[in-house]
């Protein structure tokens, strides 16, 4: 036996939940499949300052919860902490097997699986992941209370999360490969004014060293090629994201970096497969752009389902 839906949304970040809100409100039968707790990257963001409608900062976890509650209010079914063990998205009817025991069918699917933190691929990284190396300040910042830590990166995430980490750490040293930060000027100014934050520009990490837990960050000064061993209690890595597009690899030719090319309606070359959010090829990736993608994908899927016919 299997449950049949008009639309299956894979991923419960802002793009996926927005798609669910629009589709469910249009009285489509909608199921949202997520491997964890709804919210995507937003739920691990300590504060959101630029989402329209919130004149004061809002916690990322609170915003994520509101998205999910709104989708459920309109009738979308959200399946939390579920694993898609098998799938077939090639035919007119899209099929998912959940946790090796339950089958879900849908006339259309919106893949909004987002992205995950990009790893450095350096010696010691795998060994000390979770034992001194983290990719989520909101998740792990409190474990470094009173510690001296380092942050790798120089974009918005690196600088903003460094500011957040000053709530816990004694010192935060930002290690960045360029002479200038790529983050927004306001965030850079705030970081430079914070007495807990130090900067190490024109440096790149080369290895993570320790005995049982991380103790040393090995870096290279790019101009002189000098190697330095920095004592550290922990390292947070913020060097970008990589799309979670494995579910689409059997059906689509992915673009550079593993992203997905779509049309204006978020459609792909495979009928009935739509894509929204950070998995797409696009210039800017923000909560607001993900929400816009989800809206468009849901409207496109609604039109597709209206004309849907089984093989």
C-alpha positions in Angstrom: 0.0 0.0 0.0 1.1 3.6 -0.6 -0.1 7.1 0.1 -0.7 9.3 -2.9 -0.2 13.1 -2.9 -0.5 15.9 -5.4 2.9 17.2 -4.3 5.9 16.0 -2.4 8.3 18.6 -1.1 11.8 17.2 -0.3 13.4 19.5 2.2 11.9 21.7 4.9 13.9 24.9 4.8 12.4 28.3 3.8 12.0 27.3 0.2 10.4 23.9 0.9 8.1 25.2 3.6 7.0 28.2 1.5 6.2 25.8 -1.3 4.1 23.8 1.1 2.3 26.8 2.3 1.3 27.9 -1.2 0.4 24.5 -2.4 -1.6 23.4 0.7 -3.4 26.7 0.7 -4.4 26.0 -2.9 -6.0 22.8 -1.6 -3.4 20.4 -3.0 -2.6 17.3 -0.9 1.0 18.0 0.2 3.6 16.0 2.0 7.0 17.5 3.1 9.8 15.1 3.7 12.8 16.2 5.8 15.7 14.3 7.3 15.7 16.3 10.5 13.8 19.1 12.1 12.1 21.7 9.8 13.9 24.9 9.2 17.0 24.1 7.1 20.0 26.4 7.7 17.7 29.0 9.2 17.2 27.0 12.4 20.9 27.1 13.2 21.2 30.9 12.7 21.3 32.8 16.0 19.5 35.8 14.7 17.9 37.1 11.4 18.0 40.9 11.0 16.8 41.4 7.4 13.7 39.3 7.0 10.8 41.6 6.0 8.1 42.0 8.6 10.4 41.7 11.6 11.6 45.2 12.7 13.5 43.6 15.6 15.9 40.7 15.2 14.2 37.3 15.2 15.9 34.0 16.2 16.4 31.7 13.2 14.8 28.8 15.1 11.7 30.9 15.8 11.4 31.9 12.2 11.8 28.2 11.1 9.1 27.1 13.5 6.7 29.7 12.2 7.3 28.6 8.6 6.4 25.0 9.6 3.4 25.9 11.7 2.0 27.9 8.9 2.4 25.1 6.4 0.7 22.7 8.8 -2.1 25.2 9.4 -3.1 25.0 5.8 -3.0 21.2 5.8 0.5 20.2 4.7 1.8 17.0 6.3 5.4 17.4 7.5 7.3 14.2 8.0 10.2 14.9 10.3 13.4 12.8 10.7 12.6 10.6 7.8 15.0 8.9 5.5 14.3 8.5 1.8 15.8 5.0 1.2 14.7 4.6 -2.4 13.1 6.9 -5.0 12.0 6.9 -8.6 11.4 10.4 -10.0 11.7 9.6 -13.7 8.1 8.6 -14.5 4.8 10.6 -14.3 4.2 9.3 -10.8 7.1 10.1 -8.4 7.7 7.4 -5.8 9.6 7.6 -2.5 10.3 4.7 0.0 10.7 6.0 3.5 12.8 4.2 6.1 12.6 1.1 3.9 9.0 0.4 4.9 6.6 3.1 3.7 5.9 4.2 0.1 4.7 7.7 -0.9 3.6 8.6 -4.4 3.2 12.1 -5.8 2.2 13.7 -9.1 4.9 16.3 -8.7 7.9 16.9 -6.6 9.8 20.1 -5.5 13.3 19.4 -4.4 14.4 22.0 -1.9 17.1 20.1 0.0 19.3 23.2 0.4 23.1 23.0 1.1 25.5 21.8 3.7 28.7 23.4 5.0 31.6 23.0 2.8 34.5 21.2 4.4 38.2 22.1 3.8 39.5 18.6 3.1 42.6 19.2 5.2 44.6 16.7 7.3 43.0 16.2 10.6 39.6 17.6 9.7 37.8 14.3 9.7 39.6 13.2 12.9 38.7 16.3 14.9 35.2 16.9 13.5 33.0 17.2 16.6 36.1 17.2 18.8 37.3 20.7 18.3 36.1 21.4 14.8 32.5 22.7 14.2 30.5 24.1 11.3 27.7 25.5 13.3 28.2 28.4 15.8 24.6 28.2 17.1 24.9 24.4 17.7 28.3 24.4 19.4 29.2 27.9 20.5 28.3 27.3 24.2 30.8 24.5 24.4 33.6 27.0 24.0 32.8 29.2 27.0 36.0 31.1 28.0 38.1 29.4 25.3 40.4 30.8 22.6 39.0 29.8 19.2 39.6 30.4 15.5 37.1 31.0 12.7 38.0 30.1 9.1 36.5 32.3 6.4 35.8 35.9 5.5 32.3 36.1 4.1 29.1 37.1 5.8 28.7 33.8 7.7 32.2 33.8 9.0 32.1 37.4 10.3 28.5 37.2 11.7 29.0 33.9 13.4 32.3 35.2 14.9 30.3 38.0 16.5 27.9 35.5 17.9 30.8 33.4 19.2 32.1 36.3 21.3 29.2 35.6 23.7 31.1 32.5 24.8 34.7 32.6 23.8 37.5 34.6 25.4 39.0 35.4 22.0 37.9 34.8 18.4 40.6 34.9 15.7 39.3 35.1 12.1 41.7 33.5 9.6 41.0 34.7 6.1 43.0 34.0 2.9 42.5 37.6 1.4 43.7 41.0 2.6 40.1 42.2 3.0 36.9 40.6 4.2 34.1 39.8 1.7 31.4 40.3 4.3 28.9 43.2 4.4 30.7 46.4 5.6 28.4 46.9 8.6 29.3 43.4 9.9 33.0 43.9 9.3 32.9 47.2 11.1 31.2 45.6 14.1 33.8 42.8 14.2 36.7 45.2 14.0 35.2 47.2 16.9 34.7 44.1 19.1 37.6 43.7 21.6 37.4 39.9 21.6 37.9 39.6 17.8 41.3 39.4 16.2 42.1 38.9 12.5 44.7 37.0 10.7 44.5 38.0 7.0 46.4 36.5 4.1 46.6 33.2 5.9 45.2 29.8 5.0 44.8 26.7 7.2 46.9 23.7 6.3 46.2 21.1 8.9 44.5 20.3 12.3 46.7 18.8 14.9 46.0 17.3 18.4 46.0 14.3 20.6 42.4 13.1 21.1 41.1 16.6 20.6 42.1 19.5 18.5 45.0 21.5 20.0 46.8 23.2 17.1 45.8 25.0 13.9 48.5 24.9 11.3 48.3 27.9 8.9 50.4 29.4 6.1 51.1 33.1 5.6 50.4 33.3 1.8 52.8 36.2 1.0 55.9 34.8 2.8 54.9 31.0 2.7 55.8 30.9 6.4 54.0 28.1 8.3 52.7 28.8 11.8 51.3 26.6 14.5 48.5 28.3 16.5 47.4 26.9 19.8 43.6 26.7 19.7 40.7 25.3 21.8 38.5 25.0 18.7 37.9 26.0 15.1 34.7 27.0 13.4 34.7 26.6 9.6 32.6 28.9 7.4 33.9 28.7 3.8 30.7 28.4 1.9 28.1 25.7 1.2 27.7 22.8 -1.2 24.3 21.8 -2.6 22.6 18.7 -1.4 21.6 17.4 -4.8 22.3 13.7 -4.6 18.6 12.8 -5.0 18.6 14.4 -8.4 21.9 12.9 -9.8 20.1 9.9 -11.5 17.7 12.2 -13.3 19.4 15.5 -14.2 22.7 16.7 -15.5 24.0 19.0 -12.8 25.7 22.3 -13.4 29.1 23.3 -12.1 29.5 22.8 -8.4 26.5 20.4 -8.3 23.8 23.0 -8.6 20.7 22.6 -10.7 19.7 24.7 -13.7 16.0 25.6 -13.8 13.6 27.7 -15.9 11.8 30.7 -14.7 9.1 28.5 -13.2 11.7 26.5 -11.2 11.1 23.6 -13.6 13.7 21.1 -14.7 14.0 19.1 -18.0 12.2 16.2 -16.3 8.4 16.7 -16.2 7.1 17.0 -12.7 10.4 17.8 -11.0 10.8 21.3 -9.7 13.7 22.8 -7.7 13.8 25.7 -5.2 16.2 27.3 -2.9 20.0 26.9 -2.4 20.2 23.9 -4.7 19.6 26.2 -7.7 22.1 28.0 -9.9 21.6 31.6 -9.0 23.6 34.6 -7.9 22.3 35.3 -4.4 21.2 32.8 -1.7 19.2 34.4 1.1 16.1 33.5 3.1 14.1 35.9 0.9 15.3 34.4 -2.4 14.6 30.9 -1.1 11.1 32.0 -0.2 10.6 33.5 -3.6 11.8 30.2 -5.3 9.4 28.2 -3.2 6.5 30.4 -4.2 7.2 30.1 -7.9 7.9 26.4 -7.7 4.6 25.8 -5.9 2.6 27.8 -8.4 4.3 26.0 -11.3 3.6 22.6 -9.6 0.0 23.5 -9.1 -0.4 24.1 -12.8 1.4 21.0 -13.7 -0.7 18.8 -11.3 -3.9 20.3 -12.8 -2.9 18.9 -16.2 -1.3 15.7 -14.8 -2.1 12.4 -16.4 -0.8 9.0 -15.5 1.1 7.1 -18.1 
